[in-house]
Amino acid sequence: MRVVAILPVQRFLPVLGFLLATSVNPSQKAFGLDERYHTYQEVILELDSLHNTFPEITRLDSIGHTTRDSLAIWCLKISDNPLLEEDEPAILLLGNQHADEVLGVEILMWMLSELLCRYRTHDVRATSWIEDLEIYVVPMWNAEGHTAVEAGLTWWRKNKRDNNENHLFDYYDGVDLNRNFSLGWEQGDSIPDSFFYRGPAPFSEAETQAVRDLSRQKRFIITVDYHSPTYGRPEVIYFPWIRSERGGYAPDRWVIERIAYNMASRITKDSGIGHYDWINGGAGNGYHRTWQYEKFAAVAFTVEVSDTTIQDPDMVDGICRRNLPGIYYLFDRAAGPGLTGLVTDALTSQPLEAEVIVEEAYNPNIAPRTSDPVYGRYRRLLQPGVYSLRVEKESYHTRSFTHIIVRDGEWTELAVELEPEITSSPEIVSLSKGFYLEQNHPNPFNQRTVITYHVPTSGAVKLEIFDLSGRRVASFLEPVEEMGSHSIIWEAFRASSGIYFYKLTTAAHSLTRKMMLLR
């Protein structure tokens, strides 16, 4: 294992002029790295080439710029509809959080090329990933730190924040990006010239802000940081967490550890003997992994690749090839098992951001896991089994579900409608008087669905079903002899896939809802 030498300032100053002159010069081939390793400019050119070769399934965009040099942080999105933001599971893969840990760049660039070529040759497995997922890849997160390594500072770890504000790039500068996230930030190193300096505040760095903002938008279900050991254990996958002040092990540990094991067991060590290890990592110090887990319930890993930061160039290709099965396993695992659904307002059908609690994986000491505000979608990767769910939102009635069966290899869909607490709106007044039309269940459905309604009095009730063109495709007329709840089953034998509306009418009331048929 390589031990980093802590160099005195006097040994660092003579190279400053050279670094400032050449670290971002696109015509300068790095002398600090073997030519097998990508430079920042080579990453840009190769990503652009991949995007131009596969424009129908990729989008190349910057998610932000670095703190000091304002270098673009490039991200390649892979999806069958790359220009659209779809309601699909999203995965984030990151490389080069630490400047000298360059193997992650190589693994992700190798993976991008292979995955896109597999799609081009109609590989069934690769095609399913690209059609069913949104895959975001940031090969070189710490771009300005990488340029310092390219220029000769092969031990440099941080970005290049000007900590002492002297307008020179010197030993006192830089922030460790994996100590700059908000969860546990206060426990990090506060000394600016430390290799592990946490920064002046959580998310003080443009690089961590870029990943934070992208994650808030996409709510990734899986994230992976690729590192390589400057210190500590080699060839290991860390997962959340051991943290006594938050109730010990992560409440999802039994799910995440199993996924970590399956990923690790697919990555052969450099020696060719055995596979990567998997262990609980700590939760302090502002780690990206633990922030993703607490904030969004992401299955979040840190992979320590090989046994040193800058490996013998003859070994790089083999390291890349051996790591790909681990990535591809995660793509498969994103198809389930797990629990998902939309949380909506029971009256307006509008999506809601609500707290979604899987009772078997709940810890009140960590941040609430919520559905997203755009679709109202929640997703939790789980093991096959039976679960209970509770959904809460201020000003809405809590809903609880029990005996939810999650089966292997698929997502279990459970839509949740939350009823607003009583207000003066006309719809709520109707509800308070005992007239209400529930969302059909299941929804979406394949052939058969149940529509439940509530009426305050006896009398005739008519239920009509219409397609998007307004054509009536089914009608039910029922004499209701008593008040309360009643159900109608629609067997949609002859209907095609699409959105339908169902309308309930009595002598005094009328309500309409929509549903989706998927063949």
ZINOR-V762691 format. One record per pair of residues at least 12 apart in sequence whose C-alpha atoms are under 7 Angstrom apart, sorted by sequence separation. I is the first residue (numbers start at 1). J is the second residue. D is the distance in Angstrom with one decimal. If there is no record, write none. Layout:
((I,J,D) (I,J,D))
This chain:
((62,74,4.5) (63,75,6.5) (145,157,6.9) (161,173,5.6) (162,174,6.6) (264,276,4.9) (289,301,6.0) (357,369,6.9) (389,401,5.1) (439,451,6.8) (440,452,6.9) (463,475,5.8) (464,476,6.3) (501,513,5.6) (502,514,6.2) (61,74,5.8) (62,75,5.8) (145,158,6.0) (160,173,5.8) (161,174,4.5) (185,198,6.9) (264,277,6.1) (289,302,6.6) (355,368,6.0) (356,369,5.8) (388,401,5.5) (389,402,6.5) (438,451,6.8) (463,476,5.0) (501,514,4.2) (61,75,5.5) (145,159,4.6) (160,174,4.3) (161,175,6.4) (264,278,6.4) (355,369,5.6) (356,370,5.4) (388,402,4.3) (438,452,5.5) (462,476,5.6) (463,477,6.5) (500,514,5.6) (501,515,6.2) (26,41,5.9) (60,75,5.9) (61,76,6.6) (144,159,6.1) (145,160,6.3) (159,174,4.8) (355,370,4.3) (356,371,6.7) (387,402,6.4) (388,403,6.1) (437,452,6.4) (438,453,5.8) (462,477,4.5) (499,514,6.9) (500,515,5.3) (60,76,4.6) (144,160,6.7) (158,174,5.1) (159,175,5.5) (354,370,5.1) (355,371,6.6) (387,403,5.7) (388,404,6.2) (437,453,4.4) (461,477,5.9) (462,478,6.3) (499,515,5.8) (500,516,6.1) (59,76,5.7) (60,77,6.4) (142,159,6.3) (158,175,5.1) (159,176,6.8) (179,196,6.9) (185,202,6.3) (261,278,6.1) (353,370,6.0) (354,371,5.5) (386,403,5.5) (387,404,5.0) (436,453,5.7) (437,454,6.4) (461,478,5.2) (499,516,4.5) (58,76,6.6) (59,77,5.1) (158,176,4.7) (180,198,5.2) (260,278,6.2) (353,371,4.9) (386,404,5.3) (387,405,6.5) (436,454,5.0) (460,478,5.8) (461,479,6.3) (498,516,5.7) (499,517,6.4) (58,77,5.4) (59,78,6.8) (158,177,6.8) (173,192,6.8) (176,195,6.8) (179,198,4.7) (180,199,6.2) (353,372,5.3) (386,405,4.6) (399,418,6.9) (435,454,5.2) (436,455,6.7) (460,479,4.5) (461,480,6.6) (498,517,5.3) (58,78,4.7) (172,192,6.1) (173,193,6.4) (176,196,5.2) (182,202,4.9) (353,373,4.7) (385,405,5.9) (386,406,6.2) (434,454,6.4) (435,455,4.5) (459,479,5.8) (460,480,5.8) (497,517,4.9) (498,518,6.7) (57,78,5.6) (58,79,6.3) (172,193,4.4) (176,197,5.5) (181,202,5.4) (182,203,6.8) (352,373,5.7) (385,406,5.3) (397,418,6.2) (434,455,5.6) (435,456,5.8) (459,480,5.1) (497,518,4.8) (57,79,5.1) (171,193,6.4) (175,197,5.3) (176,198,5.9) (180,202,5.2) (181,203,5.7) (351,373,6.5) (384,406,5.0) (385,407,6.8) (396,418,6.1) (397,419,5.6) (434,456,4.7) (458,480,5.2) (459,481,6.4) (497,519,5.6) (57,80,4.9) (59,82,5.6) (175,198,6.0) (180,203,5.6) (237,260,6.8) (351,374,6.7) (353,376,5.7) (384,407,5.0) (396,419,5.6) (397,420,6.2) (433,456,6.6) (458,481,4.9) (57,81,6.4) (58,82,5.5) (59,83,6.7) (175,199,5.3) (351,375,5.5) (352,376,4.9) (384,408,5.3) (396,420,4.2) (397,421,6.2) (458,482,4.7) (57,82,5.7) (351,376,4.4) (395,420,6.0) (396,421,5.1) (457,482,6.3) (458,483,5.4) (395,421,5.5) (457,483,4.6) (237,264,6.7) (360,387,6.7) (456,483,5.0) (180,208,7.0) (343,371,7.0) (415,443,6.8) (455,483,5.4) (456,484,6.3) (163,192,6.7) (359,388,5.6) (455,484,5.4) (109,139,6.6) (358,388,6.0) (359,389,6.0) (454,484,5.2) (455,485,6.7) (108,139,5.7) (177,208,6.6) (358,389,4.8) (454,485,4.4) (468,499,6.4) (344,376,6.3) (357,389,5.7) (358,390,6.6) (453,485,5.7) (454,486,6.3) (467,499,6.7) (468,500,6.1) (342,375,6.9) (343,376,4.8) (357,390,5.0) (452,485,6.9) (453,486,5.5) (467,500,4.6) (105,139,4.8) (235,269,6.7) (342,376,5.0) (343,377,6.4) (356,390,6.1) (357,391,6.1) (452,486,5.7) (453,487,6.3) (466,500,5.6) (467,501,6.3) (105,140,5.9) (342,377,4.5) (356,391,4.7) (452,487,4.2) (465,500,6.8) (466,501,5.1) (270,306,6.5) (341,377,5.6) (342,378,6.5) (355,391,5.7) (356,392,6.7) (451,487,5.5) (452,488,6.4) (465,501,5.6) (466,502,6.3) (158,195,6.9) (341,378,5.7) (354,391,6.7) (355,392,5.2) (450,487,6.6) (451,488,5.2) (465,502,4.3) (157,195,6.7) (242,280,6.2) (340,378,5.4) (354,392,5.8) (355,393,6.2) (450,488,5.8) (451,489,6.2) (464,502,5.5) (465,503,6.4) (241,280,5.2) (242,281,6.3) (243,282,6.5) (340,379,4.4) (354,393,5.0) (450,489,4.6) (463,502,6.8) (464,503,5.2) (236,276,5.1) (237,277,6.2) (238,278,5.9) (239,279,6.4) (240,280,5.7) (241,281,5.1) (242,282,5.3) (243,283,5.8) (339,379,5.8) (340,380,6.4) (449,489,5.8) (450,490,6.4) (463,503,5.6) (464,504,6.7) (235,276,5.2) (236,277,4.5) (237,278,4.6) (238,279,5.2) (239,280,5.1) (240,281,5.7) (241,282,5.4) (242,283,6.5) (339,380,5.3) (448,489,7.0) (449,490,5.5) (463,504,4.6) (235,277,6.6) (236,278,5.5) (237,279,6.5) (238,280,5.6) (239,281,5.5) (240,282,7.0) (241,283,5.7) (338,380,5.5) (339,381,6.5) (448,490,5.8) (449,491,6.9) (462,504,5.8) (463,505,6.5) (90,133,5.9) (91,134,6.4) (92,135,6.3) (93,136,6.3) (94,137,6.1) (95,138,6.3) (96,139,6.8) (99,142,6.0) (238,281,5.1) (240,283,6.9) (256,299,6.1) (338,381,4.2) (448,491,4.7) (462,505,5.2) (88,132,6.6) (89,133,5.3) (90,134,4.6) (91,135,5.0) (92,136,4.9) (93,137,4.9) (94,138,4.9) (95,139,4.6) (96,140,5.1) (97,141,5.5) (98,142,6.5) (337,381,6.2) (338,382,4.5) (447,491,6.0) (448,492,6.1) (461,505,5.9) (462,506,6.6) (88,133,5.6) (89,134,6.3) (90,135,5.8) (91,136,6.1) (92,137,6.0) (93,138,6.2) (94,139,5.7) (95,140,5.4) (96,141,5.6) (97,142,5.2) (336,381,6.4) (337,382,5.8) (338,383,6.9) (447,492,5.2) (461,506,5.0) (88,134,6.5) (95,141,6.1) (96,142,5.8) (99,145,4.7) (100,146,6.7) (337,383,6.1) (447,493,6.3) (460,506,6.3) (94,141,6.7) (99,146,4.7) (337,384,6.3) (100,149,6.2) (270,319,6.8) (80,130,5.7) (99,149,6.7) (240,290,6.1) (79,130,4.9) (80,131,5.0) (78,130,6.5) (79,131,6.1) (79,133,6.5) (100,154,5.9) (268,322,5.9) (79,134,5.2) (100,155,5.8) (267,322,5.5) (78,134,6.0) (79,135,6.6) (100,156,5.7) (267,323,5.4) (77,134,7.0) (78,135,5.1) (99,156,6.1) (100,157,5.4) (77,135,5.6) (78,136,6.5) (99,157,4.6) (267,325,6.5) (77,136,4.5) (98,157,4.9) (99,158,6.0) (266,325,5.7) (267,326,5.9) (76,136,5.9) (77,137,6.4) (98,158,5.9) (266,326,5.4) (75,136,6.6) (76,137,5.3) (239,300,6.3) (75,137,5.5) (76,138,6.7) (239,301,5.0) (264,326,6.6) (75,138,4.6) (238,301,5.6) (239,302,6.7) (263,326,4.7) (74,138,6.1) (237,301,6.5) (238,302,5.1) (237,302,5.7) (238,303,6.4) (141,207,7.0) (237,303,4.5) (263,329,6.3) (236,303,6.0) (237,304,6.3) (339,406,6.8) (73,141,6.1) (236,304,5.3) (338,406,6.4) (235,304,5.3) (337,406,6.6) (73,143,6.7) (234,304,5.8) (235,305,5.1) (337,407,6.2) (234,305,6.6) (235,306,5.2) (337,408,5.1) (340,411,6.5) (346,417,4.8) (444,515,6.6) (445,516,6.6) (446,517,5.8) (71,143,6.7) (234,306,5.8) (235,307,6.5) (294,366,6.3) (295,367,6.2) (297,369,6.4) (337,409,4.9) (338,410,6.8) (339,411,5.6) (340,412,6.1) (341,413,5.2) (343,415,6.2) (344,416,6.4) (345,417,5.6) (346,418,5.3) (443,515,6.3) (444,516,4.8) (445,517,5.2) (446,518,5.1) (71,144,6.6) (234,307,4.6) (294,367,6.0) (296,369,6.0) (336,409,5.0) (337,410,4.7) (338,411,4.8) (339,412,4.9) (340,413,5.1) (341,414,4.8) (342,415,5.0) (343,416,4.8) (344,417,5.0) (345,418,5.3) (346,419,5.1) (443,516,6.3) (444,517,5.7) (445,518,5.9) (446,519,5.3) (335,409,6.6) (336,410,4.4) (337,411,5.2) (338,412,6.1) (339,413,6.2) (340,414,6.1) (341,415,4.7) (342,416,6.1) (343,417,5.8) (344,418,6.3) (345,419,6.3) (437,511,6.6) (439,513,7.0) (444,518,6.4) (69,144,6.4) (223,298,6.7) (227,302,6.9) (229,304,5.9) (335,410,5.9) (336,411,4.9) (440,515,6.9) (222,298,5.2) (223,299,6.4) (224,300,5.9) (225,301,6.4) (226,302,6.1) (227,303,5.8) (228,304,4.6) (335,411,6.7) (66,143,7.0) (219,296,6.1) (221,298,4.5) (222,299,4.7) (223,300,4.7) (224,301,4.8) (225,302,4.8) (226,303,5.0) (227,304,4.8) (228,305,4.6) (66,144,6.5) (220,298,6.1) (221,299,6.0) (222,300,5.7) (223,301,6.3) (224,302,5.8) (225,303,6.2) (226,304,6.4) (227,305,6.0) (228,306,6.3) (229,307,5.9) (230,308,6.2) (226,305,7.0) (228,307,6.8) (229,308,5.2) (230,309,5.8) (97,177,6.4) (228,308,5.9) (229,309,5.7) (97,178,6.9) (228,309,4.9) (68,160,6.0) (68,161,5.6) (67,161,6.3) (187,284,6.1) (188,285,4.3) (187,285,4.9) (188,286,6.7) (184,283,6.8) (185,284,6.9) (186,285,6.8) (184,284,4.2) (185,285,4.9) (183,284,6.9) (184,285,4.8) (185,286,4.0) (184,286,4.7) (40,143,6.6) (183,286,5.2) (182,286,5.6) (181,286,4.4) (179,285,5.4) (180,286,5.2) (181,287,5.9) (40,147,6.7) (179,286,4.2) (181,288,5.9) (178,286,6.4) (179,287,5.3) (183,291,5.5) (178,287,4.9) (182,291,7.0) (252,361,5.3) (178,288,5.8) (181,291,6.6) (251,361,4.9) (39,150,6.7) (251,362,5.8) (251,363,6.1) (32,149,6.1) (33,150,5.7) (32,150,4.9) (31,150,6.4) (32,151,5.4) (246,365,5.6) (30,150,4.6) (31,151,6.1) (32,152,3.9) (246,366,6.8) (30,151,5.6) (31,152,6.2) (32,153,6.7) (32,154,6.1) (104,226,4.8) (24,147,6.3) (104,227,6.1) (23,147,5.1) (23,148,5.9) (103,228,6.7) (101,227,5.7) (101,228,5.2) (255,382,5.8) (23,151,5.5) (90,218,6.6) (92,220,6.4) (255,383,6.1) (19,148,6.7) (22,151,6.9) (91,220,5.3) (90,220,4.8) (91,221,6.1) (92,222,6.5) (93,223,5.9) (94,224,6.2) (95,225,6.0) (96,226,6.8) (90,221,6.1) (91,222,5.0) (92,223,4.7) (93,224,5.0) (94,225,4.9) (95,226,5.0) (96,227,6.7) (19,151,6.1) (89,221,6.5) (91,223,5.9) (92,224,6.5) (93,225,6.3) (94,226,6.2) (67,205,5.9) (67,206,4.9) (66,206,5.6) (67,207,6.7) (65,206,6.4) (66,207,5.5) (65,207,6.7) (64,210,5.3) (63,210,5.7) (4,155,6.7) (16,169,6.3) (16,170,6.9) (13,170,6.5) (12,170,6.8) (12,171,6.5) (9,171,5.8) (129,331,6.3) (102,309,6.6) (103,310,6.9) (101,309,4.7) (102,310,6.3) (100,309,6.1) (101,310,6.5) (100,310,6.9) (110,320,6.6) (107,320,4.6) (111,324,6.5) (106,320,6.8) (4,230,6.6) (3,230,6.6) (2,230,6.3) (3,231,6.5) (89,334,6.9) (36,313,6.0) (34,313,6.8) (1,307,5.5) (2,308,5.4) (1,308,5.8))
